[in-house]
Amino acid sequence: MVAGSHRLPTEAEPVLLYEVEFNLADLFEAAADAFGEREYLVANGVRRSYAEMDARANRLAHHLAEAGVGPGDHVGIYALNSVEWVETAWAVFKIRAVWVNINYRYVKDELRYLFTNADLVALVYQRQFSANVAELLDELPGLKHLVMIEDASGEELGCDRAVGYEEAIAACSPERDFPARSGDDTYILYTGGTTGLPKGVVWRHEDVFFALGGGIDALSRERVSRPEDMVAKGLAGGPITFLPIAPLMHGASQWAVMGQSFLGNKIVLVARFDPDEVWRLVEAERVNMLMITGDAMGKPLVEALDRPGAAYDLSSLIGLTSSAALFSPAVKDAFFEHFPHLVMTDAVGSSESGNNGLTLVKPGHTAMRSGPTVRSLGNSVVLDDDLRPVQPGSGVVGRIARSGDIPICYYGDPVKTAEVFITVDGIRYVMPGDYATVEADGSITLLGRGSICINSGGEKIYPEEVEAVVRSHPDVMDAIVIGAPDDRFGQRVAAIVEARPGREAPSLESIQEHCRDHMAGYKIPRQLHVVPRIERSPSGKPDYPWAQGILAGTS
């Protein structure tokens, strides 16, 4: 297939007949052909139709190719959520290169590690990050080409090597005349997880499409048989407007954008999370679906609706989904108080495994579990310590593993690859470390990541379970739970909490009394630290190294 050879259908056609590969650029181009004049993206007041996005991405792709970027080369994207972020992503895929997501909160040492580890040959970055880029250039001889996205920051440029983003776009052709692509082209998702240095998860396009991009329907679990079926689904279903709040530097939002793109839906982005701005956009853009990352976003959103004078027309909102962080029962119920008929889902997954499953949340959900109980999606199982499947209803704790559509490896890290990608009875699995149990009906209950599990006198305690209960305390706005050293038991449960605005800081005794109704005594916090603000990543994940610093008195 030649990527520029698509015939342009009309929206009235029920099925597209041209050839498309299970390649992410092909899937987007098919959508651009089918839904060209539909509004595609709204970010920071800038709007793009599908056709406009495709043409601008073509121009940037030609610019990068002329600068020497080719198939398999790595191109970093270092920016806040914006139309340019998404245009760059499609441009890189169009020339069979690989884009690398860069955490904009990283400081010099972290950036040096990531730029070097990822073997970047080109970088597209926002002007406000110019000083960080300029400071590292002399240490990065492999970084050959820079493209700078202009913003209103007024940041000094720092170097004269960068080409302006709009200058690059204007100088190149909008034609889609690229060579054929393949489902074997690669995509790398850098994930910092909760601990340790970031790791690049290497996926084939075809595998990641089925694991994260909508290739397997999350509710029916039906598998797409042909790539062009995504456009057919979009034509049959009609457009919706989707607002993923988290930064595009994290996989959850990347796949919210890409998965919706293949269906012809409209996407709304925010540069930084602000609950009032989110509700303003829901009203102004008539948003139908909202994606959050657990309590870190969910709680401020419902708090904003409870403030005196809050008044928004939110009648367009029909659904909410949470992924990548704990979404506690108390916050779910608070959403239902405002939106009684909201369709709410809670998903389980990771950068290494994709979407392992989701659950449909119903009003009155009050179980204080560490994580959701979900139906398995794809080939997800729970394996015990002997790498045997956990039997339903046995109560045995194992680790979630997935076979089938899984990544190739961690980029440049054969040791970690061997630890996480395992073969059992001839079947290759990815098992990143999420602990779970299997219920009697075969559904999976997530317990948490083993790397942060607390071992108190031989009892394993999963912080997410305790956090869910502590956060439901009336005086607590947010909380992180970690293990503190204990002379007798090895570790004890320590809670770090942020008090709810306008309320007194809770005492350890009140936290303990609140927890006794919901969990066994050995799980109850024995140590309390009250802080002005809980530190989290922009995606809402707990910052456990920061929390350890609080215990050590260094943060």
C-alpha positions in Angstrom: 0.0 0.0 0.0 1.2 3.5 -0.8 0.2 5.9 2.0 -0.9 8.6 -0.3 -3.2 6.5 -2.4 -6.5 6.6 -0.4 -9.7 7.5 -2.3 -11.7 10.1 -0.5 -15.1 8.7 0.6 -18.1 10.6 1.9 -19.5 10.3 5.4 -22.6 8.7 3.8 -20.7 5.6 2.8 -21.1 2.9 5.4 -17.8 1.1 4.8 -14.4 2.2 3.4 -13.0 0.0 0.7 -9.4 1.2 0.3 -6.5 -0.7 1.8 -5.2 0.3 5.2 -2.6 -1.4 7.4 -2.7 -1.9 11.1 -0.4 1.1 11.3 -1.2 4.1 13.5 -0.5 6.6 10.7 -2.6 4.6 8.2 -5.5 4.5 10.7 -5.4 8.2 11.2 -5.1 8.9 7.5 -8.2 6.7 6.9 -10.1 8.8 9.4 -8.9 12.0 7.9 -10.1 10.9 4.5 -13.5 9.9 5.9 -14.1 12.8 8.3 -12.0 15.5 6.7 -14.2 18.5 7.5 -15.2 17.4 11.0 -13.7 19.3 13.8 -11.0 17.1 15.2 -9.0 18.9 17.9 -9.5 21.9 20.2 -6.6 22.9 22.4 -6.0 26.2 24.1 -8.4 28.0 21.8 -6.8 26.6 18.6 -9.0 24.4 16.4 -8.2 21.8 13.7 -10.4 19.8 11.4 -9.3 16.3 10.4 -8.2 17.6 7.0 -6.2 20.5 8.5 -4.5 18.2 11.0 -3.5 15.8 8.2 -2.2 18.5 5.9 -0.1 20.1 8.6 1.3 16.8 9.8 2.2 16.0 6.2 4.2 19.3 6.0 6.0 18.6 9.3 6.7 15.0 8.2 8.4 16.3 5.0 10.4 18.8 7.0 11.7 16.1 9.3 12.5 13.8 6.4 14.4 16.6 4.7 16.4 17.1 8.0 17.5 13.4 7.8 14.9 11.8 10.1 14.0 8.4 8.7 12.3 5.1 9.5 13.2 3.9 13.1 14.7 7.2 14.1 13.6 8.6 17.5 12.0 12.1 17.7 11.3 13.6 21.2 8.2 15.7 21.9 8.7 18.1 24.8 5.7 20.3 25.3 2.4 20.8 27.1 -0.8 19.6 25.6 -1.3 21.4 22.3 -2.3 21.0 18.6 1.4 20.9 17.8 2.0 18.0 20.1 -0.6 15.9 18.2 0.6 17.2 14.8 4.1 16.1 15.7 3.0 12.7 16.7 1.2 12.0 13.4 4.1 13.6 11.4 6.6 11.3 13.0 4.6 8.2 12.4 3.9 9.2 8.7 7.7 8.8 8.0 7.9 5.5 10.0 10.0 7.2 12.7 9.3 6.8 16.4 8.2 9.6 18.7 9.3 9.7 22.3 7.2 11.3 25.1 9.1 13.6 27.4 8.0 14.5 30.9 8.0 18.3 31.0 8.5 18.2 34.8 11.9 16.6 34.5 14.9 18.6 35.6 18.4 18.5 34.0 19.6 15.2 35.2 16.4 13.4 34.4 16.3 15.0 30.9 19.9 14.0 30.3 19.1 10.4 31.1 16.0 10.3 29.0 17.5 12.1 25.9 20.5 9.8 26.0 18.6 6.6 26.8 16.1 7.2 24.0 18.8 7.9 21.4 17.0 11.0 20.1 18.0 12.3 16.7 15.5 15.2 16.6 13.5 17.1 19.2 10.3 19.1 18.9 10.0 21.3 22.0 8.0 24.3 23.4 9.8 27.6 23.8 9.3 27.7 27.6 11.7 24.7 27.8 14.4 26.3 25.7 16.8 26.8 28.7 16.7 23.1 29.6 17.4 22.0 26.0 20.2 24.5 25.5 21.9 23.4 28.7 22.1 19.8 27.5 23.0 20.2 23.8 26.7 19.9 24.2 26.3 16.5 25.9 24.0 15.1 23.1 26.0 14.7 19.9 23.4 12.4 18.5 20.7 15.1 18.7 20.9 16.6 15.2 17.8 18.6 14.6 15.6 20.9 16.7 12.2 22.3 16.0 10.8 24.9 18.5 7.1 25.5 19.1 6.5 29.2 19.8 4.5 30.2 22.9 3.9 33.3 25.0 6.6 32.5 27.6 9.2 34.9 26.4 11.9 32.4 27.3 15.4 33.1 25.8 16.0 30.8 22.9 19.3 29.6 24.3 20.7 28.4 20.9 20.4 29.3 17.2 20.1 25.7 15.9 16.3 25.4 16.3 13.9 25.9 13.4 10.6 27.6 14.2 7.7 25.2 14.1 5.5 27.3 11.9 8.5 28.1 9.6 9.0 24.4 9.2 5.3 23.8 8.4 5.1 26.6 5.9 8.2 25.6 3.9 7.0 22.0 3.1 4.4 20.3 1.0 1.0 19.2 2.4 0.9 16.3 0.0 0.6 12.8 1.4 3.2 11.1 -0.7 5.0 8.8 1.7 6.2 5.2 1.2 4.2 2.3 2.4 4.1 1.5 6.1 3.6 -1.6 8.1 2.0 -2.9 11.3 5.5 -3.9 12.3 6.6 -0.2 12.7 7.3 0.6 16.3 6.0 2.9 18.9 7.8 3.6 22.2 6.0 4.7 25.4 8.4 6.0 28.1 6.9 5.3 31.5 8.3 6.4 34.8 5.9 4.2 36.8 5.9 4.9 40.5 9.6 4.3 41.2 12.9 4.2 39.3 14.1 5.7 36.1 11.9 5.9 33.1 11.8 2.9 30.7 10.9 2.9 27.0 8.3 0.2 26.3 8.7 -0.8 22.6 5.5 -1.9 20.8 4.6 -2.9 17.3 1.9 -0.6 15.9 -0.4 -3.6 15.3 0.0 -4.9 18.9 -0.5 -1.6 20.6 -3.5 -0.8 18.5 -5.2 -3.9 19.9 -3.9 -3.4 23.4 -4.6 0.3 23.8 -6.0 1.8 20.6 -9.5 0.4 20.4 -8.8 -2.7 18.4 -10.6 -4.7 21.1 -13.9 -3.2 22.2 -13.7 -2.5 25.9 -17.3 -3.5 26.6 -18.1 -6.3 24.1 -14.5 -7.5 24.0 -14.9 -8.0 20.2 -11.7 -7.8 18.1 -11.5 -5.6 15.0 -10.9 -7.9 12.0 -9.8 -5.2 9.5 -8.2 -1.8 10.1 -10.8 0.0 7.9 -13.5 -1.2 10.4 -12.6 1.6 12.7 -13.8 4.2 10.2 -16.9 2.1 9.7 -17.6 2.1 13.4 -17.1 5.9 13.5 -19.6 6.3 10.6 -22.1 4.1 12.3 -21.9 5.6 15.7 -21.8 9.3 15.0 -19.2 11.7 16.6 -18.8 12.3 20.3 -16.7 14.9 22.0 -14.0 13.5 24.3 -11.9 15.4 26.9 -8.9 13.6 28.3 -7.5 15.7 31.1 -4.0 14.2 31.7 -0.9 15.4 29.8 -0.1 13.8 26.5 3.4 12.9 27.8 1.5 10.1 29.6 0.2 7.0 27.8 -3.4 7.3 29.0 -4.0 10.6 27.2 -2.0 9.5 24.2 -4.3 6.6 23.6 -7.4 8.6 24.5 -6.4 10.9 21.6 -5.4 8.2 19.1 -8.2 5.9 19.8 -10.8 8.6 19.4 -9.0 9.8 16.2 -9.5 6.5 14.4 -13.3 6.9 15.0 -13.7 10.4 13.7 -14.5 11.9 17.2 -13.7 15.4 18.5 -11.0 15.8 21.1 -10.6 18.7 23.6 -7.3 19.2 25.4 -6.2 21.3 28.4 -2.6 22.5 28.8 -2.7 22.1 32.6 -5.3 20.6 34.9 -7.6 23.2 36.4 -11.0 21.9 37.6 -12.9 25.1 36.8 -11.4 25.3 33.3 -12.4 21.6 32.7 -16.0 22.4 33.5 -15.9 25.5 31.4 -14.8 23.5 28.5 -17.4 20.8 29.1 -20.0 23.5 28.8 -18.5 25.4 25.9 -17.5 22.4 23.7 -20.5 20.2 24.7 -18.2 17.5 25.9 -19.8 14.0 26.1 -17.0 12.0 27.7 -14.4 12.9 30.3 -11.3 10.9 31.1 -9.6 11.4 34.5 -6.8 9.7 36.4 -8.4 8.8 39.7 -9.0 10.9 42.8 -6.2 13.4 42.0 -8.4 14.8 39.3 -11.8 13.5 40.3 -11.8 15.0 43.8 -11.0 18.5 42.7 -13.6 18.3 40.0 -16.4 17.4 42.3 -15.2 19.9 44.9 -15.4 22.6 42.2 -19.0 21.8 41.6 -19.8 22.1 45.3 -18.4 25.6 45.7 -20.9 28.4 46.2 -21.8 30.0 42.9 -20.6 27.2 40.7 -23.0 27.1 37.8 -22.3 25.2 34.5 -24.5 23.7 31.9 -23.1 20.1 31.9 -26.1 18.5 30.3 -23.9 17.2 27.4 -21.8 15.0 29.7 -22.9 11.3 29.5 -19.8 9.4 30.5 -16.7 9.4 32.6 -13.8 7.0 32.7 -10.8 6.7 35.0 -7.5 5.0 34.4 -3.9 4.9 35.7 -4.6 5.9 39.3 -6.8 5.0 42.3 -10.4 6.1 41.9 -12.0 5.7 45.3 -15.6 4.8 46.1 -16.2 8.0 47.9 -15.3 10.1 44.9 -17.3 7.9 42.5 -20.3 8.4 44.7 -19.8 12.2 44.7 -19.9 12.2 40.9 -23.2 10.3 41.0 -24.6 12.9 43.3 -24.1 15.5 40.6 -24.7 13.2 37.6 -27.1 10.4 38.7 -27.3 8.9 35.2 -23.6 9.1 34.4 -22.0 6.1 32.6 -18.8 5.6 34.7 -16.0 3.1 34.1 -12.8 2.3 36.0 -10.0 0.7 34.0 -7.0 -1.4 34.9 -3.9 -1.3 32.7 -0.3 -0.3 32.3 2.2 1.0 29.7 3.5 -2.6 29.3 0.3 -4.5 29.2 -2.3 -2.1 27.7 -5.9 -2.3 28.9 -6.3 -5.3 31.1 -10.0 -4.7 31.7 -12.6 -2.3 33.0 -15.6 -2.3 35.2 -18.9 -0.4 34.9 -19.4 1.6 38.1 -22.9 1.8 39.5 -24.4 4.3 42.0 -24.0 3.2 45.6 -20.6 1.6 45.0 -19.2 1.6 48.5 -16.7 -1.3 48.8 -13.4 0.1 50.1 -11.1 -2.0 47.8 -7.6 -1.2 46.8 -8.6 -1.1 43.1 -11.4 -2.0 40.8 -12.7 -5.4 40.0 -12.7 -5.8 36.2 -13.6 -8.3 33.5 -10.4 -9.4 31.7 -9.9 -7.8 28.4 -7.8 -9.7 25.8 -5.6 -12.4 27.2 -5.1 -11.1 30.8 -4.7 -13.7 33.6 -3.3 -13.7 37.2 -0.3 -15.9 37.8 0.8 -17.1 41.2 4.4 -17.4 42.5 4.9 -20.6 40.6 3.6 -18.9 37.4 0.4 -21.0 37.5 -3.0 -19.4 36.9 -4.7 -18.4 40.1 -8.0 -20.3 40.6 -11.1 -18.2 40.8 -12.3 -17.7 44.4 -9.2 -19.1 45.9 -8.1 -15.9 47.6 -4.5 -16.4 46.3 -2.7 -13.2 45.5 -0.8 -13.3 42.1 0.4 -10.9 39.5 -1.5 -9.8 36.4 0.0 -11.1 33.2 -1.0 -10.7 29.5 -0.2 -12.6 26.4 -1.0 -12.0 22.8 -0.8 -8.3 21.9 2.1 -7.3 24.1 5.3 -5.2 23.6 8.6 -6.4 22.2 10.9 -5.2 25.1 12.1 -2.3 27.1 14.3 -0.2 24.9 18.0 -0.8 25.5 17.4 -2.8 28.7 17.8 -6.5 28.2 18.0 -7.2 32.0 14.6 -5.5 32.8 13.1 -7.1 29.7 14.0 -10.6 30.9 12.4 -9.8 34.3 9.1 -8.6 33.0 8.7 -10.5 29.7 8.5 -14.2 30.6 7.6 -17.4 28.8 5.5 -20.1 30.5 4.6 -23.3 28.7 5.6 -21.8 25.4 3.4 -18.7 25.9 5.0 -15.3 26.1 3.6 -13.0 28.8 4.3 -9.4 30.1 4.1 -9.2 33.9 5.0 -5.7 35.1 4.2 -6.3 38.8 0.5 -5.4 39.4 -0.8 -7.7 42.2 -4.4 -9.0 42.0 -6.8 -11.7 43.1 -9.3 -13.6 41.0 -13.0 -13.5 42.2 -15.3 -16.6 42.0 -16.8 -15.3 38.8 -13.4 -15.0 37.1 -13.2 -11.2 37.4 -9.9 -9.6 38.5 -9.5 -7.3 41.6 -6.4 -5.1 41.4 -4.4 -4.8 44.7 -1.5 -2.6 43.7 2.1 -2.6 42.4 4.4 -5.0 44.3 7.3 -2.5 44.3 5.4 -0.3 46.8 3.8 -3.1 48.9 4.3 -2.7 52.6 5.5 -5.7 54.6 4.5 -5.4 58.2 5.4 -8.4 60.3 4.9 -10.7 57.2 1.6 -9.2 56.3 1.4 -7.6 52.9 -0.4 -4.3 52.7 -1.2 -2.6 49.4 -1.0 1.2 49.8 -3.9 1.9 47.4 -6.3 0.0 49.7 -5.4 2.1 52.7 -5.3 5.3 50.6 -8.9 4.8 49.4 -10.1 4.7 53.0 -8.0 7.5 54.3 -9.2 9.8 51.5 -12.8 9.2 52.5 -12.1 10.8 55.9 -14.1 14.1 56.0 -11.1 16.2 56.8 -8.8 14.7 54.2 -8.4 16.2 50.7 -5.7 13.8 49.5 -3.4 11.1 50.9 -0.4 8.9 50.0 0.4 5.8 52.1 3.9 4.2 52.3 5.9 1.9 54.5 8.0 3.5 57.3 10.8 1.6 59.1 9.7 -0.3 62.2 12.1 -2.0 64.6 9.6 -4.7 65.5 7.6 -5.4 62.3 10.1 -4.3 59.7 7.6 -1.7 58.3 4.6 0.1 59.6 1.9 2.0 57.6 2.5 5.7 57.3 -0.1 8.1 55.9 0.9 11.5 54.4 -2.2 13.6 54.1 -3.3 17.0 52.8 -6.1 18.5 54.8 -9.4 19.6 53.2 -9.5 23.4 52.7 -11.4 25.1 55.5 -11.1 22.1 57.8 -8.8 21.3 60.7 -5.9 18.9 60.0 -7.0 15.4 61.1 -5.2 13.7 64.0 -3.7 10.3 63.8 -6.4 9.1 66.2 -9.2 10.3 64.0 -7.7 8.7 61.0 -7.3 5.4 62.8 -10.9 5.5 64.1 -12.2 6.2 60.6 -10.2 3.3 59.2 -11.2 0.7 61.8 -14.7 0.3 60.2 -13.2 -0.5 56.8 -10.1 -2.7 57.1 -8.1 -5.1 59.3 -6.2 -3.6 62.2 -2.7 -4.4 60.7 -3.5 -2.1 57.8 -4.4 1.0 59.8 -1.9 3.8 59.7 0.5 4.0 62.7 2.2 7.2 61.6 0.8 10.5 60.2 2.3 13.4 58.4 0.2 16.4 57.4 1.6 18.4 54.5 0.3 21.6 52.7 0.0 19.7 49.4 0.4 16.1 48.2 2.9 15.9 45.3 1.7 13.9 42.3 2.8 13.5 38.7 0.7 15.5 36.1 -1.1 12.3 35.4 -2.2 12.0 39.0 0.1 9.1 40.0 1.6 9.3 43.5 5.1 10.6 43.9 6.5 7.9 46.1 10.1 9.2 46.2 8.7 12.5 47.4 6.7 10.7 50.0 9.8 8.8 51.2 11.5 12.2 51.5 8.8 13.4 53.8 9.4 10.4 56.1 13.1 11.0 56.1 12.7 14.8 56.7 14.3 15.7 53.4 11.2 17.0 51.4 
